[in-house]
Amino acid sequence: PFSEESQFDRRLMQVVNKTIEVDIPQYTDMTIAATRKLKRLMSIVAESVPFKPNVSTISQVLGISRNLLPEWLVYMEKAGLIMQLRDDTGGIRGLGKVDKVYLDNTALMFLLGKDNPDVGNVRETFFMNQVRVGYDVITSSVSDFQIDKYTFEVGGRSKKQQQIAGVESAFVVKDDIEIGYQNIIPLWIFGLMY
């Protein structure tokens, strides 16, 4: 744990670089040219999280096969660099279609992303990072996330309930509030689940 050190950003960047340049290539027998493309893929993810991956477009930009990109994303997920939010077509832990790709945690968002990451993305990343440890999280057809029969819409203090109106077992997860009520849960509470 080096989060308390004064050079936290530098150390975290060293870990990311080592993971991309050494760990993943060694595990997968990648070439040096493939390693450069993997690093470019990480840059694409960092600049646009969460994003809905367009396999054809990203493969074209990187100059790799369409079939190789999902494998690389899985390697990056196993290495703790990204999280993939899938739908339930392939089962909860199966290989369902990837709906969104997030950086693995908020520290990576502030390190690799733009100077001021979108606060909505930070909220969603935090929520998913915390709950995926104990639960299978999939995309919801009406809101942000679904865990078993429960639906979650993540937002700020002023987030309304229109999106989940009429949905059974639905909750609004709000940032910038201290106490929950009815079907509203403060975002900070999910930090206690880890």
FIROGU-389020 format. One record per atom (N, C-alpha, C): residue in one letter; chain; atom name; x, y, z. Coordinates in nm, 2 decimals, decimal comma. Last residue first. Layout:
<sites>
SITE   residu   chaine   atome     east    north       up
SITE        a        A      CA        X        Y        Z
...
</sites>
This chain:
<sites>
SITE   residu   chaine   atome     east    north       up
SITE        y        A       N    -1,66    -0,33     0,06
SITE        y        A      CA    -1,54    -0,39     0,00
SITE        y        A       C    -1,47    -0,47     0,11
SITE        m        A       N    -1,87    -0,19     0,16
SITE        m        A      CA    -1,90    -0,33     0,12
SITE        m        A       C    -1,77    -0,40     0,08
SITE        l        A       N    -1,84     0,07     0,21
SITE        l        A      CA    -1,83    -0,02     0,33
SITE        l        A       C    -1,84    -0,17     0,29
SITE        g        A       N    -1,90     0,20    -0,02
SITE        g        A      CA    -1,76     0,19     0,01
SITE        g        A       C    -1,74     0,10     0,13
SITE        f        A       N    -2,18     0,22    -0,01
SITE        f        A      CA    -2,12     0,11    -0,09
SITE        f        A       C    -1,97     0,10    -0,07
SITE        i        A       N    -2,21     0,46     0,12
SITE        i        A      CA    -2,24     0,34     0,19
SITE        i        A       C    -2,18     0,22     0,12
SITE        w        A       N    -2,18     0,67    -0,06
SITE        w        A      CA    -2,07     0,64     0,03
SITE        w        A       C    -2,09     0,51     0,10
SITE        l        A       N    -2,43     0,70    -0,18
SITE        l        A      CA    -2,32     0,63    -0,26
SITE        l        A       C    -2,21     0,59    -0,16
SITE        p        A       N    -2,73     0,65     0,00
SITE        p        A      CA    -2,61     0,73    -0,02
SITE        p        A       C    -2,50     0,65    -0,09
SITE        i        A       N    -3,03     0,55    -0,16
SITE        i        A      CA    -2,92     0,50    -0,08
SITE        i        A       C    -2,80     0,60    -0,11
SITE        i        A       N    -3,38     0,54    -0,17
SITE        i        A      CA    -3,26     0,62    -0,20
SITE        i        A       C    -3,15     0,58    -0,10
SITE        n        A       N    -3,63     0,45    -0,12
SITE        n        A      CA    -3,55     0,37    -0,21
SITE        n        A       C    -3,42     0,45    -0,25
SITE        q        A       N    -3,64     0,58     0,20
SITE        q        A      CA    -3,72     0,50     0,11
SITE        q        A       C    -3,63     0,42     0,01
SITE        y        A       N    -3,32     0,73     0,24
SITE        y        A      CA    -3,46     0,73     0,27
SITE        y        A       C    -3,54     0,65     0,16
SITE        g        A       N    -2,99     0,80     0,37
SITE        g        A      CA    -3,08     0,75     0,27
SITE        g        A       C    -3,23     0,75     0,33
SITE        i        A       N    -2,77     1,07     0,44
SITE        i        A      CA    -2,87     0,97     0,49
SITE        i        A       C    -2,96     0,93     0,38
SITE        e        A       N    -2,60     1,23     0,30
SITE        e        A      CA    -2,55     1,16     0,41
SITE        e        A       C    -2,64     1,04     0,45
SITE        i        A       N    -2,51     1,30    -0,04
SITE        i        A      CA    -2,61     1,30     0,06
SITE        i        A       C    -2,55     1,21     0,17
SITE        d        A       N    -2,33     1,29    -0,26
SITE        d        A      CA    -2,35     1,41    -0,19
SITE        d        A       C    -2,47     1,42    -0,09
SITE        d        A       N    -2,50     1,05    -0,47
SITE        d        A      CA    -2,38     1,11    -0,42
SITE        d        A       C    -2,41     1,24    -0,35
SITE        k        A       N    -2,74     0,80    -0,46
SITE        k        A      CA    -2,71     0,94    -0,47
SITE        k        A       C    -2,58     0,97    -0,40
SITE        v        A       N    -2,91     0,56    -0,62
SITE        v        A      CA    -2,79     0,57    -0,54
SITE        v        A       C    -2,74     0,72    -0,56
SITE        v        A       N    -3,23     0,44    -0,62
SITE        v        A      CA    -3,14     0,55    -0,67
SITE        v        A       C    -3,03     0,56    -0,57
SITE        f        A       N    -3,35     0,12    -0,70
SITE        f        A      CA    -3,30     0,21    -0,60
SITE        f        A       C    -3,22     0,32    -0,68
SITE        a        A       N    -3,61    -0,13    -0,74
SITE        a        A      CA    -3,52    -0,03    -0,79
SITE        a        A       C    -3,48     0,07    -0,69
SITE        s        A       N    -3,82    -0,33    -0,72
SITE        s        A      CA    -3,69    -0,34    -0,66
SITE        s        A       C    -3,58    -0,25    -0,72
SITE        e        A       N    -3,98    -0,26    -1,03
SITE        e        A      CA    -3,98    -0,32    -0,90
SITE        e        A       C    -3,84    -0,34    -0,85
SITE        v        A       N    -4,04     0,04    -1,19
SITE        v        A      CA    -3,95    -0,07    -1,18
SITE        v        A       C    -3,95    -0,13    -1,04
SITE        g        A       N    -4,18     0,28    -1,17
SITE        g        A      CA    -4,25     0,16    -1,21
SITE        g        A       C    -4,17     0,03    -1,21
SITE        a        A       N    -3,90     0,47    -1,25
SITE        a        A      CA    -4,04     0,47    -1,21
SITE        a        A       C    -4,11     0,35    -1,26
SITE        i        A       N    -3,64     0,50    -1,31
SITE        i        A      CA    -3,68     0,37    -1,25
SITE        i        A       C    -3,82     0,37    -1,21
SITE        q        A       N    -3,63     0,76    -1,42
SITE        q        A      CA    -3,57     0,64    -1,50
SITE        q        A       C    -3,62     0,51    -1,44
SITE        q        A       N    -3,73     0,93    -1,22
SITE        q        A      CA    -3,81     0,90    -1,35
SITE        q        A       C    -3,76     0,78    -1,42
SITE        q        A       N    -3,62     1,01    -0,99
SITE        q        A      CA    -3,65     0,87    -1,00
SITE        q        A       C    -3,73     0,84    -1,13
SITE        k        A       N    -3,33     1,23    -1,00
SITE        k        A      CA    -3,47     1,20    -0,98
SITE        k        A       C    -3,49     1,06    -1,00
SITE        k        A       N    -3,05     1,38    -0,84
SITE        k        A      CA    -3,10     1,27    -0,93
SITE        k        A       C    -3,24     1,24    -0,89
SITE        s        A       N    -2,92     1,57    -0,69
SITE        s        A      CA    -3,05     1,60    -0,75
SITE        s        A       C    -3,11     1,50    -0,84
SITE        r        A       N    -2,68     1,44    -0,60
SITE        r        A      CA    -2,79     1,48    -0,50
SITE        r        A       C    -2,92     1,51    -0,57
SITE        g        A       N    -2,61     1,22    -0,88
SITE        g        A      CA    -2,58     1,32    -0,78
SITE        g        A       C    -2,70     1,34    -0,69
SITE        g        A       N    -2,64     0,86    -0,93
SITE        g        A      CA    -2,64     1,00    -0,97
SITE        g        A       C    -2,60     1,09    -0,86
SITE        v        A       N    -2,74     0,54    -1,06
SITE        v        A      CA    -2,64     0,62    -0,98
SITE        v        A       C    -2,64     0,76    -1,03
SITE        e        A       N    -2,98     0,30    -1,01
SITE        e        A      CA    -2,95     0,42    -1,09
SITE        e        A       C    -2,86     0,51    -1,01
SITE        f        A       N    -3,02    -0,04    -1,00
SITE        f        A      CA    -2,96     0,07    -0,94
SITE        f        A       C    -2,93     0,18    -1,04
SITE        t        A       N    -3,23    -0,32    -0,93
SITE        t        A      CA    -3,19    -0,22    -1,03
SITE        t        A       C    -3,13    -0,10    -0,96
SITE        y        A       N    -3,23    -0,66    -0,84
SITE        y        A      CA    -3,23    -0,52    -0,80
SITE        y        A       C    -3,17    -0,43    -0,91
SITE        k        A       N    -3,21    -0,93    -0,88
SITE        k        A      CA    -3,34    -0,87    -0,92
SITE        k        A       C    -3,34    -0,72    -0,89
SITE        d        A       N    -2,87    -0,92    -0,94
SITE        d        A      CA    -2,98    -1,01    -0,92
SITE        d        A       C    -3,11    -0,94    -0,97
SITE        i        A       N    -2,82    -0,60    -1,02
SITE        i        A      CA    -2,76    -0,70    -0,94
SITE        i        A       C    -2,87    -0,79    -0,89
SITE        q        A       N    -2,76    -0,36    -1,27
SITE        q        A      CA    -2,85    -0,46    -1,21
SITE        q        A       C    -2,77    -0,57    -1,14
SITE        f        A       N    -2,72    -0,01    -1,35
SITE        f        A      CA    -2,67    -0,15    -1,31
SITE        f        A       C    -2,79    -0,23    -1,26
SITE        d        A       N    -2,86     0,21    -1,48
SITE        d        A      CA    -2,72     0,19    -1,49
SITE        d        A       C    -2,68     0,05    -1,46
SITE        s        A       N    -3,17     0,13    -1,64
SITE        s        A      CA    -3,09     0,22    -1,56
SITE        s        A       C    -2,94     0,18    -1,58
SITE        v        A       N    -3,30    -0,05    -1,80
SITE        v        A      CA    -3,37     0,07    -1,77
SITE        v        A       C    -3,28     0,17    -1,70
SITE        s        A       N    -3,15    -0,27    -1,84
SITE        s        A      CA    -3,22    -0,22    -1,96
SITE        s        A       C    -3,28    -0,08    -1,93
SITE        s        A       N    -2,83    -0,29    -1,69
SITE        s        A      CA    -2,98    -0,29    -1,68
SITE        s        A       C    -3,04    -0,22    -1,80
SITE        t        A       N    -2,55    -0,51    -1,68
SITE        t        A      CA    -2,62    -0,38    -1,73
SITE        t        A       C    -2,77    -0,40    -1,71
SITE        i        A       N    -2,45    -0,66    -1,37
SITE        i        A      CA    -2,47    -0,66    -1,52
SITE        i        A       C    -2,54    -0,53    -1,56
SITE        v        A       N    -2,25    -0,81    -1,13
SITE        v        A      CA    -2,31    -0,68    -1,17
SITE        v        A       C    -2,33    -0,69    -1,33
SITE        d        A       N    -2,25    -1,02    -0,87
SITE        d        A      CA    -2,24    -1,02    -1,02
SITE        d        A       C    -2,32    -0,90    -1,06
SITE        y        A       N    -2,08    -0,93    -0,56
SITE        y        A      CA    -2,20    -0,95    -0,65
SITE        y        A       C    -2,17    -0,95    -0,79
SITE        g        A       N    -1,85    -0,85    -0,43
SITE        g        A      CA    -1,94    -0,95    -0,37
SITE        g        A       C    -2,06    -0,99    -0,45
SITE        v        A       N    -1,72    -0,69    -0,60
SITE        v        A      CA    -1,64    -0,78    -0,52
SITE        v        A       C    -1,73    -0,89    -0,46
SITE        r        A       N    -1,89    -0,51    -0,72
SITE        r        A      CA    -1,85    -0,63    -0,80
SITE        r        A       C    -1,77    -0,73    -0,71
SITE        v        A       N    -1,92    -0,29    -0,55
SITE        v        A      CA    -2,02    -0,40    -0,55
SITE        v        A       C    -1,98    -0,52    -0,62
SITE        q        A       N    -1,70    -0,12    -0,61
SITE        q        A      CA    -1,73    -0,17    -0,47
SITE        q        A       C    -1,82    -0,29    -0,47
SITE        n        A       N    -1,70    -0,07    -0,88
SITE        n        A      CA    -1,58    -0,12    -0,82
SITE        n        A       C    -1,61    -0,18    -0,68
SITE        m        A       N    -1,95     0,05    -0,92
SITE        m        A      CA    -1,92    -0,09    -0,97
SITE        m        A       C    -1,80    -0,15    -0,91
SITE        f        A       N    -1,91     0,29    -0,77
SITE        f        A      CA    -2,02     0,20    -0,74
SITE        f        A       C    -1,99     0,06    -0,79
SITE        f        A       N    -1,69     0,41    -0,91
SITE        f        A      CA    -1,69     0,38    -0,76
SITE        f        A       C    -1,79     0,27    -0,73
SITE        t        A       N    -1,81     0,44    -1,16
SITE        t        A      CA    -1,69     0,36    -1,14
SITE        t        A       C    -1,67     0,31    -1,00
SITE        e        A       N    -2,02     0,62    -1,11
SITE        e        A      CA    -2,05     0,48    -1,16
SITE        e        A       C    -1,93     0,39    -1,14
SITE        r        A       N    -1,87     0,84    -1,02
SITE        r        A      CA    -1,97     0,78    -0,94
SITE        r        A       C    -2,00     0,63    -0,98
SITE        v        A       N    -1,71     0,90    -1,25
SITE        v        A      CA    -1,65     0,87    -1,12
SITE        v        A       C    -1,74     0,79    -1,03
SITE        n        A       N    -1,91     0,96    -1,43
SITE        n        A      CA    -1,83     0,85    -1,45
SITE        n        A       C    -1,76     0,80    -1,33
SITE        g        A       N    -2,00     1,20    -1,31
SITE        g        A      CA    -2,09     1,09    -1,33
SITE        g        A       C    -2,02     0,96    -1,35
SITE        v        A       N    -1,78     1,36    -1,33
SITE        v        A      CA    -1,82     1,32    -1,20
SITE        v        A       C    -1,92     1,20    -1,21
SITE        d        A       N    -1,52     1,32    -1,56
SITE        d        A      CA    -1,66     1,34    -1,55
SITE        d        A       C    -1,71     1,28    -1,41
SITE        p        A       N    -1,20     1,43    -1,45
SITE        p        A      CA    -1,29     1,33    -1,50
SITE        p        A       C    -1,43     1,36    -1,47
SITE        n        A       N    -0,99     1,66    -1,52
SITE        n        A      CA    -1,11     1,66    -1,45
SITE        n        A       C    -1,21     1,55    -1,50
SITE        d        A       N    -0,78     1,58    -1,69
SITE        d        A      CA    -0,75     1,65    -1,56
SITE        d        A       C    -0,87     1,65    -1,47
SITE        k        A       N    -0,86     1,25    -1,81
SITE        k        A      CA    -0,84     1,39    -1,83
SITE        k        A       C    -0,82     1,46    -1,69
SITE        g        A       N    -0,70     0,95    -1,68
SITE        g        A      CA    -0,80     1,03    -1,75
SITE        g        A       C    -0,76     1,17    -1,77
SITE        l        A       N    -0,50     0,85    -1,52
SITE        l        A      CA    -0,49     0,83    -1,66
SITE        l        A       C    -0,59     0,92    -1,75
SITE        l        A       N    -0,56     0,94    -1,25
SITE        l        A      CA    -0,42     0,93    -1,30
SITE        l        A       C    -0,42     0,93    -1,46
SITE        f        A       N    -0,83     0,93    -1,22
SITE        f        A      CA    -0,77     1,06    -1,20
SITE        f        A       C    -0,62     1,06    -1,25
SITE        m        A       N    -0,88     0,66    -1,28
SITE        m        A      CA    -0,94     0,77    -1,35
SITE        m        A       C    -0,87     0,90    -1,34
SITE        l        A       N    -0,73     0,53    -1,08
SITE        l        A      CA    -0,68     0,52    -1,22
SITE        l        A       C    -0,75     0,63    -1,31
SITE        a        A       N    -0,89     0,59    -0,87
SITE        a        A      CA    -0,75     0,64    -0,87
SITE        a        A       C    -0,70     0,64    -1,01
SITE        t        A       N    -1,13     0,45    -0,92
SITE        t        A      CA    -1,13     0,60    -0,94
SITE        t        A       C    -0,99     0,66    -0,94
SITE        n        A       N    -1,07     0,15    -1,12
SITE        n        A      CA    -1,10     0,23    -0,99
SITE        n        A       C    -1,08     0,38    -1,02
SITE        d        A       N    -1,06     0,04    -1,38
SITE        d        A      CA    -1,09    -0,04    -1,26
SITE        d        A       C    -1,12     0,04    -1,14
SITE        l        A       N    -1,25     0,21    -1,62
SITE        l        A      CA    -1,12     0,19    -1,56
SITE        l        A       C    -1,16     0,12    -1,43
SITE        y        A       N    -1,51     0,04    -1,80
SITE        y        A      CA    -1,47     0,14    -1,71
SITE        y        A       C    -1,32     0,11    -1,67
SITE        v        A       N    -1,72    -0,02    -2,08
SITE        v        A      CA    -1,58    -0,05    -2,02
SITE        v        A       C    -1,55     0,07    -1,93
SITE        k        A       N    -2,04    -0,17    -2,14
SITE        k        A      CA    -1,95    -0,05    -2,11
SITE        k        A       C    -1,82    -0,10    -2,06
SITE        d        A       N    -2,12    -0,41    -2,25
SITE        d        A      CA    -2,20    -0,29    -2,27
SITE        d        A       C    -2,12    -0,17    -2,25
SITE        v        A       N    -2,03    -0,71    -2,40
SITE        v        A      CA    -1,98    -0,60    -2,32
SITE        v        A       C    -2,06    -0,47    -2,35
SITE        k        A       N    -2,23    -0,99    -2,39
SITE        k        A      CA    -2,19    -0,88    -2,47
SITE        k        A       C    -2,15    -0,77    -2,38
SITE        g        A       N    -2,11    -1,26    -2,18
SITE        g        A      CA    -2,22    -1,17    -2,24
SITE        g        A       C    -2,16    -1,06    -2,31
SITE        l        A       N    -1,97    -1,49    -2,09
SITE        l        A      CA    -1,92    -1,40    -2,19
SITE        l        A       C    -2,03    -1,32    -2,26
SITE        g        A       N    -2,07    -1,52    -1,74
SITE        g        A      CA    -2,04    -1,56    -1,88
SITE        g        A       C    -1,98    -1,46    -1,97
SITE        r        A       N    -2,17    -1,45    -1,51
SITE        r        A      CA    -2,03    -1,44    -1,52
SITE        r        A       C    -1,98    -1,49    -1,66
SITE        i        A       N    -2,45    -1,46    -1,60
SITE        i        A      CA    -2,40    -1,35    -1,52
SITE        i        A       C    -2,24    -1,34    -1,53
SITE        g        A       N    -2,50    -1,53    -1,95
SITE        g        A      CA    -2,50    -1,57    -1,81
SITE        g        A       C    -2,43    -1,46    -1,73
SITE        g        A       N    -2,50    -1,40    -2,18
SITE        g        A      CA    -2,41    -1,52    -2,17
SITE        g        A       C    -2,41    -1,57    -2,02
SITE        t        A       N    -2,68    -1,19    -2,15
SITE        t        A      CA    -2,70    -1,29    -2,26
SITE        t        A       C    -2,62    -1,42    -2,24
SITE        d        A       N    -2,67    -0,98    -1,97
SITE        d        A      CA    -2,69    -1,11    -1,92
SITE        d        A       C    -2,71    -1,22    -2,03
SITE        d        A       N    -2,39    -0,76    -2,05
SITE        d        A      CA    -2,53    -0,79    -2,03
SITE        d        A       C    -2,55    -0,93    -1,99
SITE        r        A       N    -2,11    -0,62    -1,85
SITE        r        A      CA    -2,17    -0,71    -1,96
SITE        r        A       C    -2,32    -0,72    -1,94
SITE        l        A       N    -1,86    -0,41    -1,80
SITE        l        A      CA    -2,00    -0,43    -1,77
SITE        l        A       C    -2,07    -0,50    -1,88
SITE        q        A       N    -1,54    -0,46    -1,71
SITE        q        A      CA    -1,63    -0,46    -1,82
SITE        q        A       C    -1,77    -0,49    -1,77
SITE        m        A       N    -1,27    -0,26    -1,59
SITE        m        A      CA    -1,39    -0,35    -1,55
SITE        m        A       C    -1,48    -0,34    -1,68
SITE        i        A       N    -0,91    -0,26    -1,59
SITE        i        A      CA    -1,04    -0,22    -1,64
SITE        i        A       C    -1,15    -0,31    -1,57
SITE        l        A       N    -0,69    -0,35    -1,45
SITE        l        A      CA    -0,68    -0,22    -1,51
SITE        l        A       C    -0,82    -0,17    -1,55
SITE        g        A       N    -0,65    -0,61    -1,36
SITE        g        A      CA    -0,70    -0,51    -1,26
SITE        g        A       C    -0,69    -0,37    -1,32
SITE        a        A       N    -0,60    -0,82    -1,52
SITE        a        A      CA    -0,48    -0,75    -1,46
SITE        a        A       C    -0,52    -0,64    -1,36
SITE        k        A       N    -0,84    -0,89    -1,61
SITE        k        A      CA    -0,78    -0,98    -1,52
SITE        k        A       C    -0,66    -0,91    -1,45
SITE        e        A       N    -0,87    -0,67    -1,79
SITE        e        A      CA    -0,96    -0,69    -1,68
SITE        e        A       C    -0,90    -0,78    -1,57
SITE        m        A       N    -0,67    -0,72    -1,98
SITE        m        A      CA    -0,67    -0,60    -1,90
SITE        m        A       C    -0,76    -0,61    -1,78
SITE        y        A       N    -0,77    -0,97    -2,08
SITE        y        A      CA    -0,64    -0,96    -2,01
SITE        y        A       C    -0,63    -0,84    -1,92
SITE        v        A       N    -1,01    -0,87    -2,19
SITE        v        A      CA    -1,02    -0,97    -2,08
SITE        v        A       C    -0,89    -0,97    -2,00
SITE        l        A       N    -0,91    -0,71    -2,39
SITE        l        A      CA    -0,99    -0,65    -2,28
SITE        l        A       C    -1,00    -0,74    -2,16
SITE        w        A       N    -0,79    -0,91    -2,55
SITE        w        A      CA    -0,70    -0,81    -2,48
SITE        w        A       C    -0,78    -0,74    -2,37
SITE        e        A       N    -1,02    -1,04    -2,64
SITE        e        A      CA    -0,92    -1,11    -2,56
SITE        e        A       C    -0,83    -1,01    -2,48
SITE        p        A       N    -1,14    -0,84    -2,79
SITE        p        A      CA    -1,21    -0,89    -2,67
SITE        p        A       C    -1,11    -0,96    -2,58
SITE        l        A       N    -0,93    -0,81    -3,00
SITE        l        A      CA    -0,97    -0,71    -2,91
SITE        l        A       C    -1,04    -0,76    -2,78
SITE        l        A       N    -0,92    -1,03    -3,17
SITE        l        A      CA    -0,81    -1,02    -3,07
SITE        l        A       C    -0,85    -0,91    -2,96
SITE        n        A       N    -1,12    -1,02    -3,36
SITE        n        A      CA    -1,12    -1,13    -3,26
SITE        n        A       C    -1,02    -1,11    -3,15
SITE        r        A       N    -1,04    -0,81    -3,52
SITE        r        A      CA    -1,16    -0,79    -3,44
SITE        r        A       C    -1,17    -0,90    -3,33
SITE        s        A       N    -0,68    -0,76    -3,52
SITE        s        A      CA    -0,80    -0,84    -3,56
SITE        s        A       C    -0,91    -0,81    -3,47
SITE        i        A       N    -0,54    -0,42    -3,53
SITE        i        A      CA    -0,55    -0,56    -3,49
SITE        i        A       C    -0,67    -0,63    -3,54
SITE        g        A       N    -0,51    -0,15    -3,55
SITE        g        A      CA    -0,45    -0,23    -3,65
SITE        g        A       C    -0,44    -0,38    -3,60
SITE        l        A       N    -0,63     0,04    -3,39
SITE        l        A      CA    -0,51    -0,03    -3,34
SITE        l        A       C    -0,44    -0,11    -3,44
SITE        v        A       N    -0,84     0,11    -3,56
SITE        v        A      CA    -0,75     0,21    -3,50
SITE        v        A       C    -0,62     0,15    -3,46
SITE        q        A       N    -0,97    -0,14    -3,59
SITE        q        A      CA    -0,91    -0,07    -3,70
SITE        q        A       C    -0,81     0,04    -3,66
SITE        s        A       N    -1,05    -0,19    -3,33
SITE        s        A      CA    -0,96    -0,28    -3,40
SITE        s        A       C    -0,89    -0,22    -3,51
SITE        i        A       N    -1,24     0,02    -3,30
SITE        i        A      CA    -1,12     0,02    -3,21
SITE        i        A       C    -1,01    -0,08    -3,28
SITE        t        A       N    -1,43    -0,05    -3,49
SITE        t        A      CA    -1,36     0,08    -3,50
SITE        t        A       C    -1,23     0,07    -3,42
SITE        s        A       N    -1,52    -0,31    -3,41
SITE        s        A      CA    -1,46    -0,29    -3,54
SITE        s        A       C    -1,38    -0,16    -3,55
SITE        v        A       N    -1,61    -0,27    -3,14
SITE        v        A      CA    -1,50    -0,36    -3,17
SITE        v        A       C    -1,43    -0,33    -3,30
SITE        n        A       N    -1,69    -0,02    -2,96
SITE        n        A      CA    -1,72    -0,06    -3,09
SITE        n        A       C    -1,60    -0,14    -3,14
SITE        p        A       N    -1,79    -0,01    -2,62
SITE        p        A      CA    -1,68    -0,05    -2,72
SITE        p        A       C    -1,74    -0,09    -2,85
SITE        k        A       N    -1,90     0,26    -2,47
SITE        k        A      CA    -1,95     0,14    -2,53
SITE        k        A       C    -1,86     0,10    -2,64
SITE        f        A       N    -1,72     0,37    -2,18
SITE        f        A      CA    -1,76     0,38    -2,32
SITE        f        A       C    -1,81     0,25    -2,37
SITE        p        A       N    -1,68     0,58    -1,90
SITE        p        A      CA    -1,71     0,45    -1,96
SITE        p        A       C    -1,76     0,47    -2,10
SITE        v        A       N    -1,38     0,66    -2,08
SITE        v        A      CA    -1,45     0,58    -1,99
SITE        v        A       C    -1,57     0,65    -1,93
SITE        s        A       N    -1,19     0,77    -2,26
SITE        s        A      CA    -1,33     0,77    -2,29
SITE        s        A       C    -1,42     0,69    -2,20
SITE        e        A       N    -0,93     0,76    -2,19
SITE        e        A      CA    -0,98     0,89    -2,24
SITE        e        A       C    -1,13     0,89    -2,25
SITE        a        A       N    -0,88     0,49    -2,12
SITE        a        A      CA    -0,87     0,60    -2,02
SITE        a        A       C    -0,93     0,73    -2,06
SITE        v        A       N    -0,92     0,36    -2,37
SITE        v        A      CA    -1,01     0,34    -2,26
SITE        v        A       C    -1,01     0,45    -2,16
SITE        i        A       N    -0,69     0,47    -2,50
SITE        i        A      CA    -0,83     0,49    -2,56
SITE        i        A       C    -0,93     0,47    -2,45
SITE        s        A       N    -0,49     0,37    -2,34
SITE        s        A      CA    -0,50     0,51    -2,35
SITE        s        A       C    -0,64     0,54    -2,41
SITE        m        A       N    -0,51     0,10    -2,38
SITE        m        A      CA    -0,53     0,15    -2,25
SITE        m        A       C    -0,56     0,30    -2,25
SITE        l        A       N    -0,44     0,09    -2,65
SITE        l        A      CA    -0,58     0,05    -2,61
SITE        l        A       C    -0,61     0,11    -2,47
SITE        r        A       N    -0,17     0,16    -2,63
SITE        r        A      CA    -0,26     0,25    -2,70
SITE        r        A       C    -0,41     0,22    -2,66
SITE        k        A       N    -0,09    -0,07    -2,50
SITE        k        A      CA    -0,07     0,05    -2,43
SITE        k        A       C    -0,16     0,16    -2,50
SITE        l        A       N    -0,13    -0,25    -2,71
SITE        l        A      CA    -0,20    -0,27    -2,58
SITE        l        A       C    -0,20    -0,14    -2,50
SITE        k        A       N     0,05    -0,16    -2,89
SITE        k        A      CA    -0,09    -0,15    -2,92
SITE        k        A       C    -0,17    -0,16    -2,80
SITE        r        A       N     0,29    -0,23    -2,76
SITE        r        A      CA     0,26    -0,09    -2,79
SITE        r        A       C     0,11    -0,07    -2,82
SITE        t        A       N     0,26    -0,51    -2,76
SITE        t        A      CA     0,26    -0,43    -2,63
SITE        t        A       C     0,23    -0,29    -2,65
SITE        a        A       N     0,29    -0,57    -3,02
SITE        a        A      CA     0,15    -0,59    -2,96
SITE        a        A       C     0,15    -0,51    -2,83
SITE        a        A       N     0,56    -0,52    -3,04
SITE        a        A      CA     0,47    -0,44    -3,12
SITE        a        A       C     0,33    -0,45    -3,07
SITE        i        A       N     0,66    -0,72    -2,88
SITE        i        A      CA     0,68    -0,58    -2,84
SITE        i        A       C     0,58    -0,49    -2,92
SITE        t        A       N     0,41    -0,99    -2,85
SITE        t        A      CA     0,54    -0,93    -2,91
SITE        t        A       C     0,55    -0,78    -2,86
SITE        m        A       N     0,29    -1,20    -2,58
SITE        m        A      CA     0,28    -1,09    -2,68
SITE        m        A       C     0,42    -1,04    -2,73
SITE        d        A       N     0,24    -1,41    -2,40
SITE        d        A      CA     0,34    -1,42    -2,51
SITE        d        A       C     0,32    -1,32    -2,62
SITE        t        A       N     0,08    -1,36    -2,18
SITE        t        A      CA     0,01    -1,40    -2,31
SITE        t        A       C     0,11    -1,42    -2,43
SITE        y        A       N     0,24    -1,30    -1,97
SITE        y        A      CA     0,14    -1,40    -1,95
SITE        y        A       C     0,08    -1,45    -2,08
SITE        q        A       N     0,40    -1,10    -2,08
SITE        q        A      CA     0,46    -1,22    -2,04
SITE        q        A       C     0,36    -1,34    -2,02
SITE        p        A       N     0,21    -0,90    -2,13
SITE        p        A      CA     0,28    -0,96    -2,24
SITE        p        A       C     0,35    -1,10    -2,20
SITE        i        A       N     0,12    -0,85    -1,86
SITE        i        A      CA     0,03    -0,90    -1,96
SITE        i        A       C     0,10    -0,97    -2,07
SITE        d        A       N     0,38    -0,76    -1,74
SITE        d        A      CA     0,30    -0,87    -1,69
SITE        d        A       C     0,21    -0,93    -1,79
SITE        v        A       N     0,50    -0,55    -1,91
SITE        v        A      CA     0,57    -0,67    -1,87
SITE        v        A       C     0,47    -0,78    -1,83
SITE        e        A       N     0,33    -0,34    -1,99
SITE        e        A      CA     0,46    -0,36    -2,07
SITE        e        A       C     0,52    -0,50    -2,03
SITE        i        A       N     0,12    -0,33    -1,81
SITE        i        A      CA     0,09    -0,33    -1,96
SITE        i        A       C     0,22    -0,38    -2,04
SITE        t        A       N     0,24    -0,34    -1,56
SITE        t        A      CA     0,14    -0,44    -1,59
SITE        t        A       C     0,12    -0,45    -1,74
SITE        k        A       N     0,42    -0,12    -1,58
SITE        k        A      CA     0,47    -0,26    -1,57
SITE        k        A       C     0,37    -0,36    -1,60
SITE        n        A       N     0,23     0,09    -1,60
SITE        n        A      CA     0,32     0,06    -1,71
SITE        n        A       C     0,38    -0,08    -1,70
SITE        v        A       N     0,10     0,06    -1,35
SITE        v        A      CA     0,02     0,05    -1,47
SITE        v        A       C     0,11     0,02    -1,59
SITE        v        A       N     0,32     0,11    -1,18
SITE        v        A      CA     0,25    -0,02    -1,17
SITE        v        A       C     0,17    -0,04    -1,30
SITE        q        A       N     0,38     0,37    -1,25
SITE        q        A      CA     0,48     0,27    -1,27
SITE        q        A       C     0,42     0,13    -1,27
SITE        m        A       N     0,15     0,50    -1,16
SITE        m        A      CA     0,18     0,50    -1,31
SITE        m        A       C     0,29     0,39    -1,34
SITE        l        A       N     0,19     0,47    -0,89
SITE        l        A      CA     0,07     0,41    -0,95
SITE        l        A       C     0,10     0,40    -1,10
SITE        r        A       N     0,42     0,63    -0,85
SITE        r        A      CA     0,42     0,49    -0,82
SITE        r        A       C     0,31     0,41    -0,89
SITE        r        A       N     0,32     0,88    -0,92
SITE        r        A      CA     0,43     0,82    -1,00
SITE        r        A       C     0,43     0,67    -0,97
SITE        d        A       N     0,11     0,92    -0,73
SITE        d        A      CA     0,08     0,92    -0,88
SITE        d        A       C     0,19     0,85    -0,96
SITE        f        A       N     0,26     0,91    -0,48
SITE        f        A      CA     0,16     0,82    -0,52
SITE        f        A       C     0,13     0,81    -0,67
SITE        q        A       N     0,47     1,03    -0,34
SITE        q        A      CA     0,49     1,01    -0,49
SITE        q        A       C     0,38     0,91    -0,54
SITE        s        A       N     0,42     1,03    -0,07
SITE        s        A      CA     0,41     1,16    -0,14
SITE        s        A       C     0,42     1,14    -0,30
SITE        e        A       N     0,21     0,76     0,04
SITE        e        A      CA     0,34     0,81     0,00
SITE        e        A       C     0,32     0,94    -0,08
SITE        e        A       N    -0,02     0,63     0,08
SITE        e        A      CA     0,01     0,74     0,18
SITE        e        A       C     0,14     0,81     0,14
SITE        s        A       N    -0,04     0,43    -0,10
SITE        s        A      CA    -0,13     0,55    -0,12
SITE        s        A       C    -0,09     0,66    -0,03
SITE        f        A       N     0,09     0,19    -0,11
SITE        f        A      CA     0,17     0,31    -0,12
SITE        f        A       C     0,09     0,44    -0,13
SITE        p        A       N     0,08    -0,12     0,00
SITE        p        A      CA     0,00     0,00     0,00
SITE        p        A       C     0,09     0,12     0,00
</sites>
